[in-house]
Amino acid sequence: MSAALRLASCAVPLLLAGCSAPEYGIEYRGELLDVMDMHLHFGDWNDIPERSQDTIAGNFPFPLGLNAQQTASSVVTGEGILNQLDGAGIRRGVLFAVYAPRTVGVATNEQAIVEIGKDPSRLLALASLRFDRWSTDREVELDALRAALGEPGFVGIKLAHAHQHVRFDDPAFFDVYAVAEEFDVPVYMHTGLSPFPGTSQEAPYTDAAFLETVIAAYPNVRFILGHLGHDFEPDFSQPLDTVLDLAEDYPNAWLEPSALRDDAGFRLPFAMQQIRDRGLVDRTIYGSDGPQGPGFVGTYAGLVLDAMEAAGYTTDEAAAVMSHNFDVAFQQ
């Protein structure tokens, strides 16, 4: 049976008689693993550019894509995300603020405060900031970031250079990492290409090799390399090698295997095998890049667990990836 279906018997609250309280967990090799999904997007459909709305709608199965606004709105609120977590047996999740008005849109820190307030015991958030007005509003943006990080439930910073049109190695933006060091919080970095219109696809915006300068310059900041450098090519071994090399060379570089599902079923098993072969299990943090659509959060967790099982991960190793490493990196 797929790990995606091996949920705790009381994982879905109120649906099963005899469950006095929800029991969260996904079964792996006969044991229930606590799961933290550290990569979840919330927002308002109307804040997404029309071209990106079309891209998102194309990912919804028929007939849900026919009314993409209704479908998206049902899954990207705090309540919708909690429902997806419940259905998957996942106890906790992290919502990402994002400021990318020309690509995927805007989900503000202020909105994140509202959404994680739907259940502060289960939802955390990563704060972000605008780069498109940096030349005039740099100090304003940095102060707003500090204010967000001072709010309950905000545990780190989210950046997406390709979406925000900023080079990885541009020193004009390094003050953001100084703020991360000031608050002792990790920085999540989108690495790799993106399918969304308007993103910067050139290497300095997508290739994790251009992050080495930053990672080396801020050894006290924990950098999470999202998507494992994924480039949407059938064989992504080169970008994967780049992020794994960085994690081997720098103890403050962490890994996150979200959005690696492909029709051939190659990327996730290959990536999880390489991580274990390189001895980097203890610096890999689970995230899905959900919710995307109904059921995605649970399906992706199952695929990652299946990939780890195929690669021979022990129960302790799988538990580390699915929740324990998050607690270490984010000091929870």
C-alpha positions, 0 to 999 in steps of 0.5 A: 500500500502506498504510504500516502494511504497509510494514515493514522486511524484517527487522522481525520478529526470528526469523521471517525467514531471513537476518536476523542482527539485527532491522532496525526501521523503517517505510517512508515514501516509499521510506525506512525511518523509525525509530519511537518510540511514546511512548504505551503502557499496561501493567498488570494486568487485575485492577487495572482497575475492572470498569466500565472492563474492560467498556469495554476488552473492547468494543474487542476484535474478536470473538472476542477480547472473549469472553475479555478478560482473556486478550486484555489480558494477552497485550498489556499486559506488557513482553513483549506490548508488545515483540511488538507493537513487533516486529510493527510494525517499531517500535524503541522505546516508552514505558510509562506509569505511571498512578494512577487507581483510580476510572477506568482503574486503577493501573499503578505506577512499581514495576511500570514498573521491572519491565516496562521491564527486559524490554528496557531498550535499547528501553523507557522509562517515564513516572512518575506519582503519586496525587492521591486522597490529596493532602491527607494524602500530598502530600510522600510522593507527591512524594518517590515521584515523585522516587525514580521519576525517579531510576530508569534509564529514567524520562524524564518524568511522566504525568498524566491530570487527567480520570481523576485528578479534578484541575482543570488549573488547580488550584494545589494540584498545581503542585508536580508541575511544580516536580519536573519542572523539578527533574529537567528532564523533560517532563510528558505531559498527557491532554487531552480527554474520555475514554470510561472510566466515572468520569472528570471530563468538565467543561471544567476537567478536559479543555479544554486552555485551562485549561492555559495558566496552568500552561504560562505559569508553568513555561516551563522545563517541556516540556508534551506535550498528549496526544490534541490535545485530542480530545473524541470529537465528529465535528468536533473542530476547536475543541479542536484549535485550542486546543492548536495555539494553545497550541503557537504561543504557548508554545515549551514546549508540544508536541503528541501525536496519539494515539487519533484514529482514527475510523470516518470517517477524518477526525480524523487527516488533518485534525489532521496537515494543521493541524499542518503548515499551522501550522508545528508539525511540529517540536513534534509527537511520535508516540504511539499510546495502545496496545496496546489490542488485538493489532495496534493498535500497527502499525495506528495507526502506519500510519494516522499515516504515511498521514495525513502522506503525504496532507498532504504531509509530507516524509520529514524531517518524517515522521521528525521526528514519528515519532522525532526530536522525541521525542529532542529533547523528552526529551533522548535 
